[in-house]
Amino acid sequence: MPKALLLENIHPDAAKSLRDHGFVVETMKGALGEDELIEALDGVDVVGIRSKTSVTSRVLDARPNLSAVGCFCIGTNQVDLDYAGKRGIAVFNAPYSNTRSVVELVICDIICLMRRIPAHTHHMKHGVWDKSASGSHEVRGKTLGIIGYGNIGSQLSVLAEALGMRVVFYDIEEKLALGNAHRCETLNELLEQSDAVTLHVDGRKSNTGFFGEDQFAHMKQDAIFINLSRGFVADLGALKQHLDSGHISGAAVDVFPIEPKKTGDPFETALANEDNMILTPHIGGSTLEAQESIGHFVSQRLEDYWFKGSTSLSVNLPQINLGDCKGACRIMHLHANLPGVLAHVNRVLGEEDINISFQSLGTEGELGYVVTDVAKRPSTATLEALRNIEGTIRMRVIS
C-alpha cells in the first residue's frame, strides 16, 4: 500500500480521502526542518505540506523514491520545482481553493484600517476614550490599487467595486480588467493615486524585495498598505519608517520574511507597537471552508497521479489528464524532452508484439511524459528496456 505523510495541520478530509483510496496516512501538526523531513520521509510515497516546510534538492536527493509533493496552499516556492521535475517528482498545489478567504480578509483589513479600528482598539485597551472621526473614512469612493491581478487580485477587484471603490491594478502580464477596473501602465502610476495598496504577487524569487523604500515613497499621503501575498516581497523596515513618519496611515501584514514553524512558537516584529496596524499570523487562506476545499482538491490530484498517472494541474510536469486504464496495464514514462523517445517506446513494445490500447504524450520545457495503456503486461525484460531508453527519468507501471 502507498504511504502518505501530511504535515502542518492539513485538513483531516485530506487524510480521510487518501485512506479511502488505499493510502496508509501519517499526519503531523507542525512543519519540519530539512533533516527532520528527510528522516520522516523514509518509506513515504507522497508528502503533503503547507507553506512552512521546504522540500529542497537535498531532501529530494535523500529520498529518491518519493513520487509526489502536494502543496495544500497556493504557493509552491517552498519546493525546488525544477529539481523535483528532473527527479520525476510531481508537485501539485491548490491555486483557487482559498481565493475567497484571502479576498474577504483583504476587504476586512481595508475597512478596519480606513476606520482606524486597530488604533481605536489599542487606545481602548490602554484606558483611553478617543471618540473621534479624525482620520476615519468610508471606503466608498476611495481608490484601491491591486498589485498582481491573478485569481485573488481579480476577485478582490469585483468585491471592492461592489463596495463603491474605484479599482486600478498593475500586473506584468496582460490581464483582462473586470468590471470598471483600470489597468495602470506602471507601478508608480498605481501608487500615486491609490488610497489603499494591496500586494498579490506570486512567490517567484525575482519578487524578493519587490516593494521597498522607493515604492513606499511613491504612495499617496495617508494611504494604507496591505500584504497578504509573500513575506519576502515587502521591506517591513521601510514600511515602519513610513508609518512612523505619518506618511502612511496604517497597514495590515499577514506574511513575514521569517515565520515560526508551528502554532505556539514565539514571534516578534518591530511593527507590533504601530498604532493603526493589523498583524495576522499568515491566516489569509485559513478558514475552515478554504482548508476543507484545499484538502479535497490536492488529495484528489495526488490520488489521480498515483493511481492513474494523471498530471493535470501539476506545476512542474507536462500535463496529461487521464481516466482509467484502457488496457491490461498503464506505463508512465517521464523523460528528458529528446527527439524520438515516443518512437523508441513504441519500438520496444512492438518487439514483444504488445498492442497499444491508448497513448498520450505531453512535453513542457526540458521534460516529456508519455503514458501508454497496453493490451498485455510487458515482460520484465521489456520493462527494463523501457527504463534504459536514453533520457529516462522515471518509469512506473500500474494495473
C-alpha positions in Angstrom: 0.0 0.0 0.0 1.3 3.5 -0.8 2.2 5.7 2.2 1.4 9.4 2.6 2.8 11.9 5.1 0.7 15.0 5.8 2.3 17.9 7.7 1.3 21.3 9.1 -2.3 20.6 10.2 -3.7 19.8 6.8 -7.5 19.4 6.9 -8.5 15.9 8.1 -10.6 15.4 5.0 -7.4 15.1 3.0 -6.2 12.2 5.2 -9.6 10.6 5.0 -9.7 10.8 1.2 -6.3 9.3 0.8 -7.1 6.5 3.3 -10.3 5.8 1.4 -8.3 5.4 -1.8 -5.8 2.9 -0.3 -3.1 5.0 1.2 -1.5 4.5 4.6 -1.5 8.0 6.1 0.5 9.6 8.8 -0.2 13.1 10.0 1.9 15.6 11.9 0.8 19.0 13.3 3.9 21.2 12.7 6.4 21.9 9.9 9.7 20.0 9.7 13.2 21.2 9.1 15.4 19.7 6.4 17.0 16.9 8.5 13.7 16.1 10.2 11.9 15.9 6.9 14.5 13.6 5.4 14.0 11.2 8.3 10.2 11.4 8.3 10.1 10.6 4.5 11.6 7.2 4.9 9.3 4.8 3.0 6.9 7.7 2.1 5.5 7.8 -1.5 3.7 11.2 -1.3 4.0 14.1 1.1 1.6 16.9 1.8 2.9 20.2 3.1 1.7 23.8 3.5 3.9 26.9 3.5 6.4 26.3 6.3 8.0 23.0 5.2 10.7 23.3 2.5 11.3 20.4 0.1 14.8 21.2 -1.1 17.1 19.4 -3.6 18.9 17.8 -0.6 15.6 16.4 0.6 14.8 15.1 -2.9 18.2 13.5 -3.3 17.9 11.8 0.1 14.5 10.3 -0.7 14.6 9.3 -4.4 11.6 7.0 -4.0 9.3 10.0 -3.3 6.7 10.3 -6.1 4.8 13.4 -5.4 4.5 16.5 -3.3 1.1 18.1 -2.5 1.2 21.8 -1.5 -2.0 22.3 0.4 -1.9 26.0 -0.3 -1.5 28.4 -3.2 2.3 28.9 -3.2 4.9 26.4 -4.3 8.1 28.5 -3.7 8.8 26.2 -0.7 9.6 23.3 -3.2 12.5 23.2 -5.6 10.2 22.7 -8.6 12.8 22.4 -11.3 14.9 19.8 -9.4 11.7 17.9 -8.4 10.8 17.6 -12.1 14.3 16.4 -13.0 13.9 13.7 -10.3 10.5 12.7 -11.7 8.6 14.0 -8.7 5.2 15.7 -9.4 4.2 18.8 -7.5 0.6 19.9 -7.1 -1.0 22.9 -5.4 -4.4 24.5 -4.8 -4.3 27.7 -6.9 -8.0 28.6 -6.4 -9.4 26.9 -3.3 -8.7 29.7 -0.7 -9.1 32.7 -3.1 -12.4 33.8 -1.5 -11.0 33.6 2.1 -8.0 35.8 1.2 -10.2 38.3 -0.6 -12.5 38.6 2.4 -9.6 39.3 4.8 -8.3 42.0 2.5 -11.7 43.7 2.4 -11.9 43.4 6.2 -8.4 44.9 6.5 -9.3 47.8 4.2 -12.4 48.7 6.1 -10.8 48.4 9.5 -7.7 50.5 8.5 -9.8 53.2 6.8 -11.9 53.5 10.0 -8.8 53.3 12.2 -10.2 50.3 14.1 -6.8 49.0 15.2 -5.8 52.4 16.6 -9.1 52.8 18.5 -8.9 49.3 19.9 -5.4 49.9 21.0 -6.4 53.1 22.8 -9.4 51.5 24.5 -7.3 48.6 25.8 -5.0 51.2 27.4 -7.8 53.1 29.1 -8.1 56.0 26.6 -11.5 57.1 25.3 -10.9 58.6 21.9 -14.2 59.2 20.3 -13.1 61.0 17.2 -13.7 60.9 13.4 -10.2 62.2 12.7 -8.5 60.2 10.0 -11.5 57.8 9.6 -13.1 57.4 6.2 -15.6 55.4 4.3 -14.2 53.1 1.6 -16.8 54.2 -0.8 -15.3 56.5 -3.4 -11.7 55.6 -2.5 -9.2 54.1 -4.9 -7.9 50.6 -4.4 -4.6 49.7 -6.1 -4.2 46.0 -6.6 -0.6 44.8 -7.5 -1.0 41.4 -9.1 -4.2 40.8 -10.9 -4.4 37.0 -10.8 -7.0 34.8 -9.2 -7.1 36.7 -5.9 -6.5 40.2 -7.3 -9.2 39.9 -9.9 -11.8 38.6 -7.4 -10.9 41.3 -5.0 -11.4 43.8 -7.8 -15.1 42.7 -8.2 -15.9 42.8 -4.4 -14.2 46.2 -3.9 -16.2 47.7 -6.7 -19.4 46.3 -5.1 -18.4 48.4 -2.0 -18.2 51.5 -4.2 -14.4 51.6 -4.5 -12.6 52.7 -7.7 -10.1 49.9 -8.7 -6.8 50.3 -10.5 -4.4 47.4 -11.0 -0.9 46.7 -12.2 0.4 43.3 -13.5 3.5 42.5 -15.5 1.3 40.2 -17.7 -1.6 41.2 -19.9 -4.8 40.7 -17.9 -8.4 41.3 -18.7 -9.9 44.1 -16.5 -13.1 43.0 -14.7 -15.9 45.5 -14.2 -14.7 49.1 -14.3 -11.2 48.3 -13.1 -8.4 50.3 -14.9 -5.0 48.8 -15.8 -2.1 51.0 -14.9 0.9 51.1 -17.3 3.4 51.5 -14.5 3.6 50.6 -10.8 4.2 54.3 -9.9 1.1 55.3 -11.7 -0.9 53.0 -9.4 0.9 54.1 -6.2 0.4 57.8 -6.8 -3.4 57.6 -7.0 -4.3 54.7 -4.6 -5.8 55.3 -1.2 -5.2 51.6 -0.4 -2.4 49.5 -1.9 -2.6 45.7 -1.7 0.0 43.1 -2.8 -1.0 39.9 -4.6 2.2 38.8 -6.4 3.5 35.3 -6.6 6.4 33.6 -4.9 9.0 33.7 -7.7 12.5 34.6 -6.5 12.6 37.7 -8.6 9.9 39.2 -6.4 12.2 39.2 -3.3 12.3 42.8 -2.1 9.9 43.9 -4.8 8.2 46.5 -2.7 10.7 48.7 -0.9 11.6 52.2 0.1 11.1 53.6 -3.4 7.7 52.1 -3.7 6.5 53.3 -0.3 7.8 56.8 -1.1 5.6 56.9 -4.2 2.4 56.1 -2.2 -0.2 58.8 -1.5 -0.1 60.7 1.8 -2.3 58.8 4.3 -2.7 55.8 2.1 -2.8 52.3 3.7 -0.7 49.3 2.8 -1.7 45.6 2.8 0.4 42.5 2.2 -1.2 39.1 2.2 1.0 37.6 -0.6 4.6 36.6 0.4 6.7 37.7 3.4 9.8 38.4 1.3 8.2 40.8 -1.2 7.9 43.8 1.1 10.6 45.7 3.1 9.0 45.9 6.6 11.7 48.2 7.8 10.8 50.7 5.1 7.1 50.2 6.0 7.8 51.0 9.6 9.7 54.2 8.7 6.7 55.5 6.6 4.3 54.6 9.4 6.4 56.4 12.0 6.7 59.5 9.8 3.0 59.7 9.3 3.2 59.3 5.6 1.3 56.0 5.6 -1.7 56.0 7.9 -2.0 52.3 8.5 -1.0 48.8 7.4 -2.0 45.1 7.5 0.6 42.4 7.3 -0.2 38.7 7.2 3.1 37.3 5.9 6.6 37.8 7.2 10.2 37.1 5.9 10.8 34.6 8.7 7.8 32.8 10.3 7.6 30.3 13.2 7.4 26.7 12.2 4.3 25.8 14.3 1.5 27.3 16.3 2.5 28.5 19.7 6.1 29.3 18.8 7.2 32.8 19.8 7.2 35.6 17.3 8.5 39.2 17.3 8.2 42.1 14.9 9.2 45.7 15.0 5.7 46.6 13.8 3.9 45.4 16.9 3.7 48.8 18.5 2.5 50.7 15.5 -0.8 52.5 16.1 -3.1 51.7 13.2 -1.6 48.2 12.4 -3.2 44.8 11.8 -0.9 41.9 12.3 -2.1 38.4 11.5 -0.2 35.0 11.6 -0.4 34.0 7.9 -4.1 33.2 8.0 -5.2 34.7 4.7 -6.4 31.4 3.5 -7.1 29.9 6.9 -10.8 29.4 7.0 -12.5 26.1 7.6 -14.2 26.4 4.2 -10.9 27.0 2.4 -8.9 24.4 4.2 -11.6 21.8 3.5 -11.7 22.7 -0.1 -7.9 22.6 -0.4 -7.8 19.2 1.4 -10.2 17.7 -1.2 -8.6 19.3 -4.2 -4.9 18.4 -3.5 -5.6 14.9 -2.2 -7.6 14.2 -5.4 -4.6 15.4 -7.5 -2.3 13.1 -5.6 -4.7 10.1 -5.9 -5.1 10.7 -9.6 -1.4 10.8 -10.1 -0.6 7.7 -8.1 -3.4 5.5 -9.4 -3.9 6.9 -12.9 -0.7 8.8 -13.8 -2.6 12.0 -14.4 -0.5 15.1 -14.1 -3.4 17.5 -14.7 -2.7 20.8 -12.8 0.8 19.7 -11.9 3.1 22.8 -11.6 6.3 21.1 -12.7 5.5 18.2 -15.1 3.9 18.1 -18.6 0.2 18.0 -18.1 -1.9 15.0 -19.2 -5.4 14.5 -17.9 -6.1 10.7 -17.7 -9.0 8.5 -17.0 -9.0 4.8 -16.1 -6.6 2.4 -17.8 -7.8 1.1 -21.1 -5.7 -2.0 -21.2 -4.0 -4.6 -19.0 -1.7 -2.1 -17.5 -0.5 1.5 -17.9 3.1 2.5 -18.4 4.1 6.1 -17.4 7.4 7.2 -18.8 8.9 10.5 -17.8 11.9 11.5 -19.7 14.1 14.3 -20.9 12.5 16.1 -23.8 14.7 14.5 -26.5 13.7 13.6 -30.1 12.5 10.1 -30.8 11.6 8.9 -27.3 8.0 8.1 -28.2 9.1 6.1 -31.2 11.6 4.3 -29.1 9.0 3.4 -26.5 6.7 2.0 -29.3 9.5 0.1 -30.9 10.4 -1.6 -27.6 6.8 -2.6 -27.1 6.4 -3.7 -30.7 9.4 -6.1 -30.3 7.2 -8.1 -27.9 4.2 -7.8 -30.1 2.3 -5.7 -27.5 -0.7 -3.8 -28.8 -1.2 -0.2 -27.6 -4.8 0.5 -26.4 -4.2 4.2 -25.6 -1.3 6.6 -25.7 -0.7 10.2 -24.9 2.4 12.4 -24.9 2.9 15.8 -23.3 6.1 17.9 -23.3 7.0 21.0 -21.3 10.4 22.7 -21.3 13.0 20.0 -20.7 10.6 17.3 -19.8 8.5 14.8 -21.8 5.8 12.5 -20.4 4.3 9.6 -22.4 1.5 7.4 -21.0 0.8 4.1 -22.7 -2.0 1.6 -22.0 -1.1 -1.8 -23.4 -3.2 -4.9 -24.1 -1.0 -7.2 -22.1 1.6 -6.7 -19.3 5.1 -6.5 -20.8 7.8 -8.9 -19.7 10.4 -7.9 -17.1 13.0 -7.6 -20.0 10.7 -5.2 -21.9 10.1 -3.1 -18.9 13.8 -2.9 -18.3 14.4 -1.9 -21.9 11.9 0.9 -21.4 13.8 2.1 -18.3 17.0 2.1 -20.2 15.8 4.4 -23.0 18.1 7.4 -23.3 16.8 10.3 -21.2 14.5 8.2 -18.9 14.0 10.0 -15.6 11.3 7.8 -14.1 9.1 5.0 -15.2 6.1 3.5 -13.3 3.6 0.7 -14.2 0.1 0.5 -12.8 -2.6 -2.1 -13.5 
